[in-house]
Amino acid sequence: MRQFSFLYRMRGLYRLGGVAAMGLALGLASCGDRPDKAHPDAGDRVVARVEKHEIWASDVRREAVAQGLIGEGEPLDVTSELFRRVLDEVIDQSLLASEAERRGLDKSPAAQRRLESVRQRILGDMLVETVVDRTVSDEAVRRLYAEQQRRATKSEEVRLRLILTQTREQADAVIALLGQGASFEAVAAQRSIDEASRALGGDLGYATPDLLPPVYARAIANQPSGAVVGPVDASGRWAVLRIEDRRAETPPTLEQARPVIVRYLTYEGVRQLLEELRGKAKVEFEIDPPRSAPQTPPSASASAPAGSKAATPAVTAPVNSKSSSSGSAA
């Protein structure tokens, strides 16, 4: 299955940014030179004119999105300093494009090929926005979320504290101190070499056993809350662990899972659309055709669960960021 990475750029007419946007201005200049035509974006307005070419507020906002200055759905106030700065850049682009036209650069075969490439990308993106985005409705998101929750296998989360040492002798000394009643948090702050957790008293937060280093997961298996486990050989270093708590895994809320589900539904919509178009089109290769790459979802978290009958994203609960230190410790 082909990869569809080009369709995962930020959606919008100005994804190409900078030089490509100037190419777009060359190819579509006539569309902006008719002030009698209403702009298709509701609530839009002309913010500048360069000779006979109109620049709309939406043009400036899309340029800001393309540069990563604002998010795809964020507004951009026309009175803001950022808007004025990006507007100056759009004016410069228009001036450069007009001068390129005056010199006849837009008539060259190289320019025509590049302009056609820009045109095809924009039209392809607009097709995705029109056809695929329409299927990514709130109802579809809720339906997939409910299905995923129904299929999900509930696991257990464990909250651990860690004291990591360089040698077995140091770990044995830690065990002795704890046996004398010393506070685990205090000893962790003083003796642990795991920088990520020592300032937190060794707290690794909650994590499911599959996210822990395997040696930790094996060591704490069947151990009750409050148990001190160790020393555990962690790739040449030695760990002492305390089980703070055990609880049922907390599933993500709909709002937490929404970005993953939307990304997955978009991916599936693009995949199905391209399969349909490829099935209808006649494609002839003048060179050896590219090798088919294995299908890869846009992110690991959006892949379908193993053994599921339908391709649904595996939505998992966010892991406490502190738990990542356990991985680095081993």
C-alpha positions as semicolon CSV with decimal commas, in nm:
position;residue;x (nm);y (nm);z (nm)
1;M;0,000;0,000;0,000
2;R;0,134;0,342;-0,094
3;Q;0,221;0,596;0,171
4;F;0,013;0,913;0,164
5;S;0,250;1,144;0,349
6;F;0,183;1,438;0,119
7;L;-0,173;1,448;0,244
8;Y;-0,067;1,491;0,604
9;R;0,066;1,840;0,562
10;M;-0,141;2,101;0,740
11;R;-0,458;2,148;0,543
12;G;-0,508;2,490;0,384
13;L;-0,448;2,659;0,049
14;Y;-0,111;2,798;0,155
15;R;0,057;2,482;0,280
16;L;0,339;2,535;0,037
17;G;0,451;2,868;0,187
18;G;0,718;3,110;0,065
19;V;0,841;3,042;-0,286
20;A;0,559;2,805;-0,377
21;A;0,305;3,064;-0,268
22;M;0,465;3,307;-0,513
23;G;0,427;3,043;-0,778
24;L;0,062;3,017;-0,689
25;A;0,029;3,393;-0,726
26;L;0,177;3,367;-1,075
27;G;-0,058;3,091;-1,182
28;L;-0,375;3,231;-1,028
29;A;-0,311;3,604;-1,045
30;S;-0,610;3,666;-1,266
31;C;-0,841;3,530;-0,995
32;G;-0,743;3,813;-0,759
33;D;-0,762;4,086;-1,023
34;R;-1,140;4,103;-1,045
35;P;-1,266;4,324;-0,762
36;D;-1,622;4,269;-0,876
37;K;-1,602;3,907;-0,767
38;A;-1,695;3,829;-0,405
39;H;-1,438;3,630;-0,210
40;P;-1,558;3,276;-0,127
41;D;-1,452;3,295;0,240
42;A;-1,740;3,429;0,451
43;G;-1,655;3,745;0,642
44;D;-1,335;3,801;0,446
45;R;-1,216;4,147;0,348
46;V;-0,958;4,315;0,126
47;V;-0,668;4,442;0,340
48;A;-0,436;4,575;0,070
49;R;-0,405;4,627;-0,305
50;V;-0,083;4,590;-0,501
51;E;-0,150;4,760;-0,833
52;K;-0,462;4,576;-0,950
53;H;-0,406;4,267;-0,731
54;E;-0,618;4,238;-0,415
55;I;-0,484;4,084;-0,095
56;W;-0,748;3,942;0,137
57;A;-0,730;3,884;0,511
58;S;-0,757;3,509;0,448
59;D;-0,445;3,523;0,227
60;V;-0,249;3,670;0,518
61;R;-0,388;3,417;0,766
62;R;-0,300;3,124;0,539
63;E;0,054;3,255;0,500
64;A;0,083;3,277;0,880
65;V;-0,039;2,916;0,907
66;A;0,210;2,802;0,642
67;Q;0,494;2,962;0,837
68;G;0,379;2,796;1,159
69;L;0,308;3,131;1,325
70;I;-0,050;3,031;1,412
71;G;-0,242;2,704;1,417
72;E;-0,468;2,586;1,136
73;G;-0,791;2,688;1,306
74;E;-0,666;2,995;1,491
75;P;-0,791;3,343;1,403
76;L;-0,555;3,629;1,318
77;D;-0,662;3,978;1,419
78;V;-0,612;4,227;1,136
79;T;-0,507;4,490;1,391
80;S;-0,229;4,277;1,542
81;E;0,140;4,333;1,486
82;L;0,175;3,976;1,358
83;F;-0,090;4,037;1,091
84;R;0,085;4,354;0,973
85;R;0,421;4,176;0,956
86;V;0,284;3,883;0,755
87;L;0,088;4,124;0,533
88;D;0,417;4,294;0,440
89;E;0,557;3,955;0,339
90;V;0,250;3,877;0,126
91;I;0,284;4,218;-0,043
92;D;0,649;4,137;-0,116
93;Q;0,542;3,804;-0,267
94;S;0,288;3,981;-0,486
95;L;0,547;4,235;-0,603
96;L;0,796;3,959;-0,687
97;A;0,531;3,759;-0,872
98;S;0,421;4,065;-1,073
99;E;0,780;4,142;-1,169
100;A;0,834;3,779;-1,270
101;E;0,528;3,806;-1,496
102;R;0,654;4,134;-1,643
103;R;0,979;3,962;-1,735
104;G;0,790;3,672;-1,889
105;L;0,924;3,414;-1,645
106;D;0,578;3,263;-1,605
107;K;0,581;3,164;-1,974
108;S;0,889;2,943;-1,950
109;P;0,843;2,563;-1,963
110;A;1,009;2,525;-1,623
111;A;0,771;2,777;-1,465
112;Q;0,470;2,615;-1,627
113;R;0,566;2,274;-1,489
114;R;0,616;2,414;-1,141
115;L;0,293;2,612;-1,152
116;E;0,105;2,303;-1,263
117;S;0,258;2,107;-0,975
118;V;0,139;2,374;-0,730
119;R;-0,206;2,373;-0,890
120;Q;-0,235;1,995;-0,861
121;R;-0,131;1,998;-0,494
122;I;-0,383;2,267;-0,407
123;L;-0,666;2,098;-0,594
124;G;-0,579;1,763;-0,433
125;D;-0,583;1,922;-0,090
126;M;-0,917;2,088;-0,162
127;L;-1,060;1,754;-0,272
128;V;-0,949;1,600;0,057
129;E;-1,101;1,890;0,248
130;T;-1,427;1,859;0,056
131;V;-1,469;1,482;0,042
132;V;-1,276;1,341;0,338
133;D;-1,326;1,610;0,599
134;R;-1,698;1,584;0,549
135;T;-1,686;1,229;0,685
136;V;-1,492;1,329;0,998
137;S;-1,801;1,444;1,185
138;D;-1,857;1,471;1,558
139;E;-2,095;1,177;1,528
140;A;-1,829;0,964;1,358
141;V;-1,577;1,053;1,629
142;R;-1,821;0,963;1,906
143;R;-1,919;0,638;1,738
144;L;-1,558;0,526;1,697
145;Y;-1,475;0,629;2,053
146;A;-1,766;0,425;2,190
147;E;-1,663;0,124;1,980
148;Q;-1,304;0,150;2,099
149;Q;-1,410;0,170;2,462
150;R;-1,628;-0,137;2,415
151;R;-1,337;-0,335;2,265
152;A;-1,067;-0,207;2,498
153;T;-0,908;-0,449;2,741
154;K;-0,880;-0,282;3,081
155;S;-0,537;-0,309;3,239
156;E;-0,389;-0,206;3,571
157;E;-0,179;0,100;3,640
158;V;0,098;0,098;3,897
159;R;0,253;0,399;4,065
160;L;0,619;0,342;4,148
161;R;0,900;0,523;4,323
162;L;1,256;0,456;4,215
163;I;1,602;0,482;4,366
164;L;1,865;0,404;4,103
165;T;2,228;0,338;4,198
166;Q;2,550;0,263;4,014
167;T;2,642;-0,053;4,208
168;R;2,481;-0,343;4,392
169;E;2,660;-0,236;4,711
170;Q;2,499;0,108;4,693
171;A;2,159;-0,049;4,639
172;D;2,211;-0,278;4,940
173;A;2,296;0,030;5,149
174;V;1,972;0,191;5,034
175;I;1,776;-0,118;5,138
176;A;1,944;-0,103;5,480
177;L;1,853;0,264;5,526
178;L;1,491;0,198;5,432
179;G;1,486;-0,095;5,675
180;Q;1,590;0,146;5,951
181;G;1,287;0,362;5,879
182;A;1,439;0,622;5,647
183;S;1,196;0,798;5,414
184;F;1,202;0,656;5,062
185;E;1,150;1,006;4,920
186;A;1,442;1,149;5,117
187;V;1,679;0,867;5,023
188;A;1,577;0,901;4,657
189;A;1,652;1,273;4,663
190;Q;1,992;1,211;4,821
191;R;2,115;0,894;4,652
192;S;1,928;0,821;4,329
193;I;2,121;0,883;4,005
194;D;1,800;0,904;3,802
195;E;1,788;1,281;3,745
196;A;1,434;1,278;3,608
197;S;1,278;1,136;3,924
198;R;1,511;1,216;4,215
199;A;1,372;1,569;4,258
200;L;1,026;1,412;4,286
201;G;1,128;1,172;4,561
202;G;1,172;0,897;4,301
203;D;0,810;0,926;4,184
204;L;0,759;0,772;3,839
205;G;0,386;0,835;3,830
206;Y;0,126;0,586;3,709
207;A;0,198;0,354;3,419
208;T;0,071;0,021;3,292
209;P;0,323;-0,265;3,330
210;D;0,379;-0,284;2,953
211;L;0,520;0,071;2,958
212;L;0,771;-0,009;3,231
213;P;1,116;-0,155;3,169
214;P;1,062;-0,532;3,157
215;V;1,289;-0,593;3,458
216;Y;1,077;-0,356;3,666
217;A;0,753;-0,514;3,550
218;R;0,877;-0,862;3,639
219;A;1,007;-0,751;3,978
220;I;0,680;-0,592;4,092
221;A;0,451;-0,863;3,957
222;N;0,214;-0,990;4,230
223;Q;0,366;-0,751;4,485
224;P;0,119;-0,552;4,699
225;S;0,101;-0,176;4,739
226;G;0,360;-0,053;4,987
227;A;0,611;-0,326;4,905
228;V;0,978;-0,236;4,856
229;V;1,135;-0,443;4,579
230;G;1,500;-0,484;4,492
231;P;1,780;-0,451;4,430
232;V;1,688;-0,508;4,063
233;D;1,962;-0,537;3,800
234;A;1,872;-0,268;3,544
235;S;2,126;-0,304;3,262
236;G;2,429;-0,280;3,488
237;R;2,277;-0,035;3,733
238;W;2,069;-0,127;4,034
239;A;1,716;-0,019;4,117
240;V;1,517;-0,019;4,438
241;L;1,143;0,021;4,381
242;R;0,846;0,094;4,603
243;I;0,493;0,023;4,489
244;E;0,291;0,329;4,589
245;D;-0,045;0,224;4,448
246;R;-0,229;-0,005;4,210
247;R;-0,549;0,097;4,032
248;A;-0,759;0,012;3,729
249;E;-0,636;0,186;3,417
250;T;-0,819;0,512;3,353
251;P;-0,945;0,525;2,994
252;P;-0,901;0,852;2,804
253;T;-1,193;1,088;2,783
254;L;-1,357;1,161;2,450
255;E;-1,179;1,495;2,429
256;Q;-0,841;1,336;2,505
257;A;-0,896;1,073;2,237
258;R;-1,047;1,309;1,978
259;P;-0,718;1,417;1,806
260;V;-0,613;1,054;1,754
261;I;-0,955;0,954;1,624
262;V;-0,979;1,252;1,388
263;R;-0,631;1,175;1,251
264;Y;-0,726;0,812;1,199
265;L;-1,058;0,890;1,029
266;T;-0,883;1,137;0,799
267;Y;-0,618;0,878;0,713
268;E;-0,881;0,616;0,638
269;G;-1,081;0,859;0,427
270;V;-0,774;0,950;0,220
271;R;-0,678;0,585;0,181
272;Q;-1,024;0,485;0,060
273;L;-1,048;0,783;-0,176
274;L;-0,712;0,705;-0,335
275;E;-0,794;0,336;-0,365
276;E;-1,112;0,430;-0,551
277;L;-0,932;0,677;-0,780
278;R;-0,648;0,435;-0,853
279;G;-0,899;0,165;-0,935
280;K;-1,054;0,385;-1,203
281;A;-0,742;0,546;-1,347
282;K;-0,502;0,410;-1,606
283;V;-0,149;0,460;-1,474
284;E;0,145;0,373;-1,700
285;F;0,505;0,376;-1,580
286;E;0,788;0,474;-1,814
287;I;1,038;0,342;-1,560
288;D;1,031;0,053;-1,316
289;P;0,732;0,118;-1,085
290;P;0,810;0,203;-0,722
291;R;0,805;-0,079;-0,476
292;S;0,492;-0,092;-0,262
293;A;0,570;0,015;0,092
294;P;0,393;-0,154;0,382
295;Q;0,093;0,043;0,496
296;T;0,172;0,253;0,801
297;P;-0,087;0,453;0,995
298;P;-0,006;0,821;1,063
299;S;0,096;0,739;1,419
300;A;0,138;0,429;1,630
301;S;-0,145;0,538;1,856
302;A;-0,382;0,551;1,560
303;S;-0,327;0,192;1,448
304;A;-0,599;-0,067;1,470
305;P;-0,590;-0,304;1,767
306;A;-0,461;-0,651;1,696
307;G;-0,731;-0,898;1,613
308;S;-1,004;-0,639;1,567
309;K;-1,257;-0,699;1,292
310;A;-1,272;-0,335;1,192
311;A;-0,985;-0,093;1,163
312;T;-1,032;0,118;1,472
313;P;-0,764;0,328;1,640
314;A;-0,609;0,194;1,957
315;V;-0,678;0,484;2,188
316;T;-0,482;0,459;2,509
317;A;-0,485;0,672;2,819
318;P;-0,214;0,936;2,839
319;V;0,074;0,821;3,055
320;N;0,197;1,050;3,329
321;S;0,501;1,222;3,186
322;K;0,697;1,128;3,493
323;S;0,670;0,763;3,405
324;S;0,900;0,814;3,108
325;S;1,191;0,846;3,346
326;S;1,164;0,479;3,425
327;G;1,248;0,398;3,068
328;S;1,557;0,611;3,072
329;A;1,665;0,468;3,400
330;A;1,696;0,115;3,281
